[in-house]
Amino acid sequence: MRPTQHIIISGAAGGLLAIILNSWLAGLTCFVSGVLIDLDHVVDYGIEKKQWPFDYNKLCAYCHFDKKGKLFLIFHAIEYVFILLLIALTQ
């Protein structure tokens, strides 16, 4: 999924959650988690290609076609779901 799609879908989900739970923090948490989930690809690219700052088009090509070796999926951990749920429920 492209970053703009993550932002749009996360924004809609966060807005809906904020309305349902009557909590702007729950909505914001949902939005941020939906956007952060793909930031680890930037870390992968920087480590693998040793390029920083990166070219966005090269990053997209790397994410879709050129992944090999070790991946650092720091924002794909299931533990974050529980942390975010705890934050949402305490509001």
N, CA, C and O atoms as a GROMACS GRO file, in nm:
protein
  364
    1MET      N    1   0.085  -0.117   0.000
    1MET     CA    2   0.000   0.000   0.000
    1MET      C    3   0.090   0.125   0.000
    1MET      O    4   0.192   0.128   0.069
    2ARG      N    5   0.052   0.222  -0.075
    2ARG     CA    6   0.130   0.346  -0.084
    2ARG      C    7   0.108   0.433   0.040
    2ARG      O    8   0.005   0.421   0.106
    3PRO      N    9   0.205   0.520   0.072
    3PRO     CA   10   0.191   0.604   0.192
    3PRO      C   11   0.064   0.688   0.192
    3PRO      O   12   0.002   0.704   0.297
    4THR      N   13   0.025   0.742   0.078
    4THR     CA   14  -0.098   0.822   0.075
    4THR      C   15  -0.220   0.738   0.109
    4THR      O   16  -0.313   0.786   0.173
    5GLN      N   17  -0.219   0.613   0.066
    5GLN     CA   18  -0.331   0.524   0.098
    5GLN      C   19  -0.334   0.494   0.248
    5GLN      O   20  -0.441   0.489   0.308
    6HIS      N   21  -0.215   0.475   0.308
    6HIS     CA   22  -0.209   0.454   0.453
    6HIS      C   23  -0.264   0.575   0.527
    6HIS      O   24  -0.338   0.560   0.624
    7ILE      N   25  -0.229   0.693   0.481
    7ILE     CA   26  -0.274   0.815   0.547
    7ILE      C   27  -0.426   0.831   0.536
    7ILE      O   28  -0.493   0.863   0.634
    8ILE      N   29  -0.480   0.809   0.416
    8ILE     CA   30  -0.623   0.824   0.395
    8ILE      C   31  -0.703   0.721   0.475
    8ILE      O   32  -0.798   0.757   0.545
    9ILE      N   33  -0.664   0.595   0.465
    9ILE     CA   34  -0.738   0.489   0.536
    9ILE      C   35  -0.722   0.504   0.687
    9ILE      O   36  -0.819   0.487   0.761
   10SER      N   37  -0.601   0.535   0.731
   10SER     CA   38  -0.578   0.553   0.875
   10SER      C   39  -0.654   0.674   0.928
   10SER      O   40  -0.705   0.672   1.040
   11GLY      N   41  -0.661   0.780   0.848
   11GLY     CA   42  -0.736   0.898   0.889
   11GLY      C   43  -0.884   0.869   0.902
   11GLY      O   44  -0.948   0.913   0.998
   12ALA      N   45  -0.938   0.795   0.806
   12ALA     CA   46  -1.080   0.759   0.812
   12ALA      C   47  -1.108   0.667   0.931
   12ALA      O   48  -1.205   0.686   1.004
   13ALA      N   49  -1.022   0.566   0.950
   13ALA     CA   50  -1.042   0.474   1.061
   13ALA      C   51  -1.026   0.546   1.195
   13ALA      O   52  -1.103   0.523   1.288
   14GLY      N   53  -0.927   0.633   1.203
   14GLY     CA   54  -0.905   0.709   1.327
   14GLY      C   55  -1.020   0.802   1.356
   14GLY      O   56  -1.062   0.815   1.471
   15GLY      N   57  -1.072   0.869   1.254
   15GLY     CA   58  -1.186   0.958   1.273
   15GLY      C   59  -1.309   0.882   1.318
   15GLY      O   60  -1.381   0.927   1.408
   16LEU      N   61  -1.334   0.768   1.256
   16LEU     CA   62  -1.449   0.686   1.294
   16LEU      C   63  -1.435   0.634   1.437
   16LEU      O   64  -1.531   0.634   1.514
   17LEU      N   65  -1.315   0.590   1.472
   17LEU     CA   66  -1.291   0.540   1.607
   17LEU      C   67  -1.307   0.652   1.710
   17LEU      O   68  -1.363   0.630   1.818
   18ALA      N   69  -1.259   0.771   1.677
   18ALA     CA   70  -1.272   0.885   1.768
   18ALA      C   71  -1.419   0.917   1.794
   18ALA      O   72  -1.458   0.950   1.906
   19ILE      N   73  -1.500   0.907   1.690
   19ILE     CA   74  -1.643   0.934   1.705
   19ILE      C   75  -1.712   0.824   1.786
   19ILE      O   76  -1.791   0.853   1.876
   20ILE      N   77  -1.681   0.700   1.754
   20ILE     CA   78  -1.744   0.587   1.822
   20ILE      C   79  -1.708   0.585   1.970
   20ILE      O   80  -1.795   0.567   2.056
   21LEU      N   81  -1.578   0.604   2.000
   21LEU     CA   82  -1.533   0.597   2.140
   21LEU      C   83  -1.537   0.732   2.210
   21LEU      O   84  -1.511   0.741   2.330
   22ASN      N   85  -1.571   0.837   2.135
   22ASN     CA   86  -1.572   0.972   2.190
   22ASN      C   87  -1.437   1.006   2.254
   22ASN      O   88  -1.430   1.062   2.363
   23SER      N   89  -1.329   0.970   2.181
   23SER     CA   90  -1.194   0.991   2.232
   23SER      C   91  -1.103   1.033   2.117
   23SER      O   92  -1.075   0.954   2.027
   24TRP      N   93  -1.058   1.158   2.122
   24TRP     CA   94  -0.967   1.204   2.018
   24TRP      C   95  -0.834   1.130   2.026
   24TRP      O   96  -0.768   1.110   1.924
   25LEU      N   97  -0.793   1.088   2.148
   25LEU     CA   98  -0.667   1.015   2.163
   25LEU      C   99  -0.674   0.878   2.098
   25LEU      O  100  -0.577   0.833   2.037
   26ALA      N  101  -0.787   0.811   2.111
   26ALA     CA  102  -0.804   0.681   2.045
   26ALA      C  103  -0.796   0.697   1.894
   26ALA      O  104  -0.732   0.617   1.826
   27GLY      N  105  -0.861   0.800   1.842
   27GLY     CA  106  -0.855   0.826   1.698
   27GLY      C  107  -0.715   0.859   1.651
   27GLY      O  108  -0.671   0.809   1.548
   28LEU      N  109  -0.646   0.942   1.727
   28LEU     CA  110  -0.509   0.979   1.692
   28LEU      C  111  -0.417   0.858   1.698
   28LEU      O  112  -0.331   0.841   1.612
   29THR      N  113  -0.435   0.774   1.799
   29THR     CA  114  -0.354   0.653   1.813
   29THR      C  115  -0.376   0.559   1.695
   29THR      O  116  -0.281   0.502   1.642
   30CYS      N  117  -0.499   0.544   1.654
   30CYS     CA  118  -0.531   0.462   1.538
   30CYS      C  119  -0.464   0.518   1.412
   30CYS      O  120  -0.406   0.442   1.334
   31PHE      N  121  -0.473   0.647   1.393
   31PHE     CA  122  -0.412   0.712   1.276
   31PHE      C  123  -0.261   0.693   1.276
   31PHE      O  124  -0.203   0.653   1.175
   32VAL      N  125  -0.198   0.723   1.388
   32VAL     CA  126  -0.052   0.714   1.395
   32VAL      C  127  -0.004   0.571   1.373
   32VAL      O  128   0.095   0.548   1.304
   33SER      N  129  -0.073   0.474   1.432
   33SER     CA  130  -0.032   0.335   1.415
   33SER      C  131  -0.048   0.290   1.270
   33SER      O  132   0.032   0.211   1.221
   34GLY      N  133  -0.149   0.340   1.202
   34GLY     CA  134  -0.169   0.304   1.062
   34GLY      C  135  -0.064   0.363   0.970
   34GLY      O  136  -0.033   0.306   0.866
   35VAL      N  137  -0.009   0.477   1.008
   35VAL     CA  138   0.096   0.542   0.928
   35VAL      C  139   0.233   0.485   0.962
   35VAL      O  140   0.315   0.461   0.873
   36LEU      N  141   0.258   0.463   1.090
   36LEU     CA  142   0.390   0.414   1.132
   36LEU      C  143   0.421   0.272   1.087
   36LEU      O  144   0.537   0.233   1.080
   37ILE      N  145   0.318   0.195   1.056
   37ILE     CA  146   0.340   0.054   1.024
   37ILE      C  147   0.434   0.034   0.905
   37ILE      O  148   0.496  -0.071   0.893
   38ASP      N  149   0.444   0.133   0.818
   38ASP     CA  150   0.533   0.117   0.704
   38ASP      C  151   0.663   0.197   0.714
   38ASP      O  152   0.745   0.192   0.622
   39LEU      N  153   0.683   0.270   0.821
   39LEU     CA  154   0.808   0.346   0.834
   39LEU      C  155   0.930   0.256   0.849
   39LEU      O  156   1.042   0.299   0.822
   40ASP      N  157   0.909   0.131   0.893
   40ASP     CA  158   1.023   0.042   0.906
   40ASP      C  159   1.086   0.009   0.770
   40ASP      O  160   1.203  -0.031   0.765
   41HIS      N  161   1.012   0.024   0.663
   41HIS     CA  162   1.069   0.001   0.530
   41HIS      C  163   1.177   0.103   0.499
   41HIS      O  164   1.271   0.074   0.426
   42VAL      N  165   1.163   0.223   0.553
   42VAL     CA  166   1.267   0.326   0.535
   42VAL      C  167   1.394   0.281   0.605
   42VAL      O  168   1.504   0.299   0.553
   43VAL      N  169   1.380   0.223   0.726
   43VAL     CA  170   1.496   0.173   0.799
   43VAL      C  171   1.562   0.059   0.721
   43VAL      O  172   1.684   0.057   0.706
   44ASP      N  173   1.480  -0.035   0.670
   44ASP     CA  174   1.533  -0.145   0.588
   44ASP      C  175   1.615  -0.091   0.471
   44ASP      O  176   1.727  -0.136   0.446
   45TYR      N  177   1.557   0.004   0.401
   45TYR     CA  178   1.623   0.061   0.284
   45TYR      C  179   1.754   0.128   0.323
   45TYR      O  180   1.856   0.107   0.257
   46GLY      N  181   1.753   0.207   0.428
   46GLY     CA  182   1.873   0.277   0.471
   46GLY      C  183   1.985   0.182   0.508
   46GLY      O  184   2.101   0.205   0.476
   47ILE      N  185   1.950   0.072   0.578
   47ILE     CA  186   2.051  -0.026   0.619
   47ILE      C  187   2.100  -0.106   0.500
   47ILE      O  188   2.221  -0.124   0.483
   48GLU      N  189   2.008  -0.154   0.419
   48GLU     CA  190   2.044  -0.239   0.304
   48GLU      C  191   2.122  -0.162   0.198
   48GLU      O  192   2.225  -0.209   0.150
   49LYS      N  193   2.073  -0.044   0.161
   49LYS     CA  194   2.134   0.033   0.051
   49LYS      C  195   2.237   0.134   0.099
   49LYS      O  196   2.311   0.191   0.019
   50LYS      N  197   2.243   0.155   0.231
   50LYS     CA  198   2.337   0.251   0.290
   50LYS      C  199   2.325   0.389   0.225
   50LYS      O  200   2.425   0.454   0.193
   51GLN      N  201   2.200   0.431   0.207
   51GLN     CA  202   2.172   0.562   0.149
   51GLN      C  203   2.080   0.640   0.241
   51GLN      O  204   1.970   0.595   0.274
   52TRP      N  205   2.125   0.755   0.282
   52TRP     CA  206   2.043   0.841   0.364
   52TRP      C  207   2.082   0.984   0.337
   52TRP      O  208   2.201   1.013   0.353
   53PRO      N  209   2.000   1.074   0.298
   53PRO     CA  210   1.856   1.057   0.276
   53PRO      C  211   1.831   0.971   0.153
   53PRO      O  212   1.922   0.947   0.073
   54PHE      N  213   1.711   0.927   0.138
   54PHE     CA  214   1.676   0.834   0.031
   54PHE      C  215   1.595   0.903  -0.078
   54PHE      O  216   1.533   1.007  -0.057
   55ASP      N  217   1.597   0.841  -0.193
   55ASP     CA  218   1.514   0.885  -0.305
   55ASP      C  219   1.382   0.809  -0.296
   55ASP      O  220   1.382   0.686  -0.291
   56TYR      N  221   1.269   0.880  -0.295
   56TYR     CA  222   1.139   0.817  -0.275
   56TYR      C  223   1.109   0.710  -0.380
   56TYR      O  224   1.058   0.603  -0.347
   57ASN      N  225   1.139   0.738  -0.507
   57ASN     CA  226   1.112   0.641  -0.612
   57ASN      C  227   1.197   0.514  -0.596
   57ASN      O  228   1.150   0.404  -0.622
   58LYS      N  229   1.320   0.531  -0.554
   58LYS     CA  230   1.405   0.414  -0.528
   58LYS      C  231   1.355   0.336  -0.408
   58LYS      O  232   1.361   0.212  -0.406
   59LEU      N  233   1.306   0.408  -0.307
   59LEU     CA  234   1.249   0.341  -0.190
   59LEU      C  235   1.128   0.256  -0.230
   59LEU      O  236   1.115   0.142  -0.186
   60CYS      N  237   1.040   0.312  -0.312
   60CYS     CA  238   0.922   0.236  -0.358
   60CYS      C  239   0.963   0.113  -0.438
   60CYS      O  240   0.907   0.005  -0.419
   61ALA      N  241   1.060   0.129  -0.526
   61ALA     CA  242   1.108   0.015  -0.606
   61ALA      C  243   1.168  -0.091  -0.514
   61ALA      O  244   1.145  -0.210  -0.533
   62TYR      N  245   1.244  -0.048  -0.414
   62TYR     CA  246   1.303  -0.142  -0.319
   62TYR      C  247   1.194  -0.217  -0.243
   62TYR      O  248   1.202  -0.339  -0.227
   63CYS      N  249   1.092  -0.147  -0.196
   63CYS     CA  250   0.986  -0.210  -0.118
   63CYS      C  251   0.906  -0.312  -0.198
   63CYS      O  252   0.860  -0.412  -0.143
   64HIS      N  253   0.891  -0.288  -0.327
   64HIS     CA  254   0.808  -0.376  -0.407
   64HIS      C  255   0.886  -0.486  -0.480
   64HIS      O  256   0.830  -0.592  -0.507
   65PHE      N  257   1.014  -0.461  -0.513
   65PHE     CA  258   1.083  -0.555  -0.601
   65PHE      C  259   1.218  -0.604  -0.550
   65PHE      O  260   1.265  -0.707  -0.597
   66ASP      N  261   1.281  -0.535  -0.457
   66ASP     CA  262   1.422  -0.558  -0.432
   66ASP      C  263   1.454  -0.601  -0.290
   66ASP      O  264   1.567  -0.586  -0.246
   67LYS      N  265   1.359  -0.654  -0.217
   67LYS     CA  266   1.387  -0.692  -0.079
   67LYS      C  267   1.458  -0.826  -0.075
   67LYS      O  268   1.412  -0.926  -0.129
   68LYS      N  269   1.572  -0.824  -0.009
   68LYS     CA  270   1.645  -0.948   0.017
   68LYS      C  271   1.726  -0.928   0.143
   68LYS      O  272   1.751  -0.815   0.184
   69GLY      N  273   1.765  -1.035   0.204
   69GLY     CA  274   1.843  -1.022   0.326
   69GLY      C  275   1.755  -1.001   0.447
   69GLY      O  276   1.636  -1.034   0.445
   70LYS      N  277   1.812  -0.946   0.551
   70LYS     CA  278   1.744  -0.926   0.678
   70LYS      C  279   1.652  -0.804   0.671
   70LYS      O  280   1.691  -0.699   0.620
   71LEU      N  281   1.531  -0.819   0.723
   71LEU     CA  282   1.436  -0.709   0.731
   71LEU      C  283   1.421  -0.665   0.876
   71LEU      O  284   1.420  -0.748   0.967
   72PHE      N  285   1.410  -0.535   0.898
   72PHE     CA  286   1.390  -0.480   1.030
   72PHE      C  287   1.247  -0.428   1.040
   72PHE      O  288   1.219  -0.313   1.008
   73LEU      N  289   1.158  -0.514   1.083
   73LEU     CA  290   1.016  -0.480   1.088
   73LEU      C  291   0.978  -0.430   1.228
   73LEU      O  292   0.902  -0.494   1.300
   74ILE      N  293   1.034  -0.313   1.264
   74ILE     CA  294   1.016  -0.263   1.400
   74ILE      C  295   0.876  -0.215   1.430
   74ILE      O  296   0.837  -0.212   1.547
   75PHE      N  297   0.798  -0.179   1.330
   75PHE     CA  298   0.662  -0.130   1.354
   75PHE      C  299   0.556  -0.232   1.316
   75PHE      O  300   0.438  -0.199   1.310
   76HIS      N  301   0.595  -0.357   1.290
   76HIS     CA  302   0.500  -0.460   1.254
   76HIS      C  303   0.475  -0.557   1.370
   76HIS      O  304   0.417  -0.664   1.350
   77ALA      N  305   0.518  -0.520   1.489
   77ALA     CA  306   0.508  -0.609   1.604
   77ALA      C  307   0.366  -0.610   1.660
   77ALA      O  308   0.302  -0.506   1.670
   78ILE      N  309   0.318  -0.727   1.697
   78ILE     CA  310   0.185  -0.742   1.752
   78ILE      C  311   0.175  -0.677   1.890
   78ILE      O  312   0.066  -0.642   1.935
   79GLU      N  313   0.290  -0.660   1.958
   79GLU     CA  314   0.286  -0.599   2.091
   79GLU      C  315   0.230  -0.458   2.086
   79GLU      O  316   0.165  -0.413   2.181
   80TYR      N  317   0.253  -0.388   1.977
   80TYR     CA  318   0.205  -0.250   1.965
   80TYR      C  319   0.053  -0.243   1.964
   80TYR      O  320  -0.006  -0.145   2.011
   81VAL      N  321  -0.011  -0.346   1.912
   81VAL     CA  322  -0.158  -0.348   1.912
   81VAL      C  323  -0.209  -0.347   2.055
   81VAL      O  324  -0.305  -0.277   2.086
   82PHE      N  325  -0.146  -0.424   2.141
   82PHE     CA  326  -0.189  -0.430   2.281
   82PHE      C  327  -0.162  -0.298   2.353
   82PHE      O  328  -0.242  -0.254   2.435
   83ILE      N  329  -0.049  -0.236   2.324
   83ILE     CA  330  -0.017  -0.106   2.385
   83ILE      C  331  -0.119  -0.001   2.340
   83ILE      O  332  -0.170   0.076   2.421
   84LEU      N  333  -0.147   0.001   2.210
   84LEU     CA  334  -0.242   0.098   2.157
   84LEU      C  335  -0.383   0.072   2.211
   84LEU      O  336  -0.457   0.166   2.239
   85LEU      N  337  -0.420  -0.055   2.226
   85LEU     CA  338  -0.550  -0.089   2.283
   85LEU      C  339  -0.559  -0.042   2.428
   85LEU      O  340  -0.662   0.011   2.470
   86LEU      N  341  -0.452  -0.061   2.502
   86LEU     CA  342  -0.449  -0.016   2.641
   86LEU      C  343  -0.464   0.136   2.650
   86LEU      O  344  -0.538   0.186   2.734
   87ILE      N  345  -0.396   0.208   2.562
   87ILE     CA  346  -0.408   0.354   2.560
   87ILE      C  347  -0.551   0.394   2.528
   87ILE      O  348  -0.606   0.483   2.593
   88ALA      N  349  -0.611   0.328   2.429
   88ALA     CA  350  -0.747   0.363   2.388
   88ALA      C  351  -0.848   0.333   2.500
   88ALA      O  352  -0.941   0.410   2.521
   89LEU      N  353  -0.829   0.224   2.571
   89LEU     CA  354  -0.925   0.186   2.674
   89LEU      C  355  -0.913   0.268   2.802
   89LEU      O  356  -1.007   0.273   2.882
   90THR      N  357  -0.799   0.332   2.824
   90THR     CA  358  -0.782   0.412   2.945
   90THR      C  359  -0.832   0.554   2.928
   90THR      O  360  -0.826   0.634   3.021
   91GLN      N  361  -0.882   0.587   2.812
   91GLN     CA  362  -0.932   0.722   2.787
   91GLN      C  363  -1.080   0.732   2.809
   91GLN      O  364  -1.138   0.840   2.792
   0.00000   0.00000   0.00000
